[in-house]
Structures are given as C-alpha cells and as structure tokens.
C-alpha cells in the first residue's frame, strides 16, 4: 500500500495548530486559577460536579435546569468524571485549561484550512500564505489565549464551529465528481462540528444557515449543491436540538429547544433602563428565580421574553440608538478575559499596572487586526461585484467568512452588548485581514511577467463550474483538498 502524505495546507494547519496549542498550554500552566464568587465560571464548575456525580444537569440548588446551553457543562462534567476515576478531581480546573489549550490549537488549525481557500478554490492555485497568516494571528490573539485558562465556553465553541466551517469549505470544493467516501466524511464533520458548536452556543450557529445561503447565492454556487450544504448545517442543528428538547420535555416538562436564559438576555437588552451593556435591573426581576425548579424556570423565561417583546413593540424609536450602544459595548474593547481571569473582581490578584498592560495589549492587537479586517470586508465586496460583472467565479469562501462576520454582529443587537459576544467571529476577523495581502499575492501571480497585475489574462474559472481540464490536474489527484 502506498502511503499518501498530507496535503501542504493540512501540514500547514498541523504546524500552526501545534504552535497555538503550545502557546496556550504555557499560558494555562502559568495562569490557571479556580473561579471565585458567583459568576458563570463558578456556576459551570458546580454543574460539572453534579453531572460527574451522576445527578444530571442541575442548578446551584440541586434541581434540574436548562438555564445554560448544555454543551459546556457536559464537556466539563465529562472531564471531571474522568478525573474522579483516577483520583485527580482536585485538578479539574487545570486539566480543563489544558484540554482547552489543545482545542485552541484545533481551532487555529481549522482557520488555516479556511484561509488557504480564501482566494483560490482549486488545489494547484491554492496559496498557503493567507491561511498561515490568519492562523498565526489567531495563535497570538491575546484575548483568545487568555480565555484558554478560564472556565468559559469560548475556546470549546471556536474549535467545533471552525472545524465545521473548514469542512464545509472543503466539502463545497470537492464537488459532485469527488470521492463519495471523502464527501461523506467531510459532510459528517460538518454535521458533528455544527452540533458541537450548537450545544455550546446555539445563537451563534443558527445564523450560519442564512449566512451560507447568502454567500453561496452571491458566489453562484449551483442551487442543488448549496441546498445540500445548508442541509448539512441544518442536520447538525437538529442533531443537537432534538435530543436536548426531548430531555427537557421529560425533565423540565416543557419543550425547551436549548436553554431558558433567552428571556434574561432579551430583557437585559430591551427595557427602560437598558444602556446596551449587561445590566441587572428591576425591570427584569421576577418573583421566582431560575434556581427554584423547572416549573418556575420555564415560566420565568416566558415572562421575561414577553416583557422584552412588549417593550420592543412599544418603543420602536429607541431601537436604533440602543443598537448602536450594544455594538459599542461589544466591539470597542477586547479584554474581557482579563476580568474573567480575576473572577470579575472576586479574585483580584493583578497589580493595577499589570492589569492595564494586559488590557492595552489585548485592545491594541484587536484594533490593529479589526482595522485591516474592515478593509478586507470591503475588498471581498468589491471583488464579488467585479467577478459577477465579468462573469467569473466570486471568492465564495471569503464571502462565507464575510457573511458569518456580519451575522455575528447581529448577536448583540438581538440581545445585549458584551465583549464576549464577539469572540465567535474573532477568527473571521483574522481571515478577513489575511484576505487583504492574499488578493495582492493572487494578482501578482496571475499577471504575466512585466505586466501590471490588473492587465493580466483572465483567470481560468474555478470551483464547481470549472471545466474538467481546469480542475483535474496531476497535482490535484496526488494531493486531494482537505
């Protein structure tokens, strides 16, 4: 049997992923601390302990709950149960950070695979540089590295979501004439990765369906293939939602699709005291609390959702200004992991200078990449219009990244603003930033020697509509796309 080496982009992804994991492991070994106070990390740890004991997913009062999406509590609970078997339960937070560090490497590697497809979709024309650049940006992103050591769901979500996105891009490139086994394998990765991400942060995944549909429509993807791709994402959503809804019908006595914190999130974003950011206000208080049992939890969620929707209907003129406030609370800064590391004020261990330095480093890095990413977003739009005008294949994968980014911007507008809410699209910012030099490199490579890049020959059509002689080459046969 002849062994087949991984393709160049896979090797690049493995290399960047290994470096990203190493950076994060080093940070976790230095920074791991058990969470203090009463905040999301502490509640997650308590839920994990309940799951590991075999009591199921319960609130702090030991009663069944569906308040948070189940993915991250069960991820933590599985780790805790495994550690208890070997008598290492006391190291749960440290081991969680180390596993998250490895998942951070997986996410960075997936970004590399997407980046290699931003400009060219066929194997012989693929440029590794934008993928490696985007992966390197994610590898060193301060806020993402800091998140690895805290008990929050961001790192776990990013791994599942971007693996699914990378597999979706590879599945689309493979086309209907590719290996049936390979198509099925990539489709399975899309479904499982989507389900994983949905269980962890469902609101960030649901928007992938319209984002993919829009990107593929603008990119001229054939309807049948686009429908199949969207179907894979929907299948992943169903794989996550249906079993958990059935659990909630039995345990919560209500068909809760994923979680019961939607009412809280909506009410905090839409009330008379709302200022765009996270705020606890009497407008969102109820007689019962979510920890008081399934019946009270479900009724409370419905009541708060009703209050928010009634406020929206009564105050349409306030929505534009409130939306801008939410966007400002979400996108102006990028140092939320610093506060999480100190348990949101309950475990203050940094000096004022060190804390300020971490915040400034995180913000400056984010501002620099986001500024270039904004240029990349504009460039994707311009390239798409130019390609459609010239009847050439648009940059489909870059369009998908742009659509996911814009969809992620809607999340705080629909709920309330918080720096954490943009973490799901941070790797997309790295990819859009990498698109800027990628287009420069692509145009230089397309122009004949001595000619200006814009006066070079028309590119050979790429992608699903490419003629057979343009897509079937010896190199593509020897090194199939990942």
PEWO-V667918 format. One record per pair of residues at least 4 apart in sequence whose C-alpha atoms are under 6 Angstrom apart, sorted by the first residue. I is the first residue (numbers start at 1). J is the second residue. Records with the same first field share a line. If there is no record, write none. Layout:
I = J  J
This chain:
6 = 10
7 = 479
13 = 17  109  112
16 = 109
17 = 105  106  108  109
18 = 105
20 = 105  139
21 = 25  101  102  105
24 = 101  145
25 = 98  101
27 = 31
28 = 32  97  149
32 = 94  149
35 = 41  42  343
36 = 343  346
37 = 346
38 = 42
41 = 151  152
44 = 73
47 = 58
48 = 73  76  77
50 = 55
51 = 55  56  57  77
52 = 77  80  81
57 = 64
58 = 62  63  64  65
59 = 63  65  291
63 = 293
66 = 259  260
67 = 259  260  261
68 = 259
69 = 199  200  258  259
70 = 199
71 = 199  200
72 = 153  200
73 = 77
74 = 78
80 = 92
83 = 88  89
84 = 88  89
92 = 96
97 = 148  149
100 = 104  148
101 = 148
103 = 159
104 = 155
106 = 159
107 = 158  159  162
108 = 135
110 = 162  163  166
111 = 135
112 = 131  132  135
114 = 166
115 = 130  131
116 = 127  128  130  131
117 = 121
118 = 397  398
119 = 395
120 = 125  126
121 = 463
123 = 476
129 = 133
130 = 434  438
132 = 136
134 = 430  431  434
135 = 139
137 = 141
142 = 362
143 = 335  337  362
146 = 337
147 = 337
157 = 197  200
158 = 162
160 = 193  196  197
161 = 193  197
162 = 166
164 = 190  193  194
167 = 171  186  190
168 = 190
171 = 186
174 = 178
175 = 464
183 = 187
189 = 193
190 = 194
191 = 232  236
194 = 236
195 = 236  237  239  240
197 = 201
198 = 202  205
199 = 240
207 = 407
208 = 212
210 = 214
211 = 403  404
212 = 216  400
215 = 219  399  400
216 = 221
219 = 394  396
223 = 227
227 = 231
231 = 235
238 = 242
241 = 245  257
245 = 255  256  257
247 = 251
248 = 252  255  256
249 = 253  254  255
252 = 294
260 = 301
263 = 267  301  304  305
265 = 415
266 = 308  415
267 = 284  304  308
269 = 274  415  416
270 = 274  308
276 = 322  325  326  416  417
277 = 329  416  417
290 = 297
296 = 300
311 = 315
312 = 316
319 = 323
323 = 413
326 = 412  416  417
327 = 331
328 = 332
329 = 417  418
330 = 417  418  419
333 = 363
334 = 363
335 = 359  362
336 = 419
337 = 341
339 = 344
340 = 344
342 = 347  348
343 = 347
350 = 355
357 = 361
360 = 364
363 = 367
366 = 370
372 = 433
373 = 429  432  433
376 = 432  433  435  436
379 = 383
383 = 387
384 = 394
387 = 391  392  394
401 = 428
405 = 425
412 = 416  417
443 = 453
444 = 453
447 = 453  456
448 = 456
461 = 466
462 = 466
468 = 472
475 = 479
476 = 480
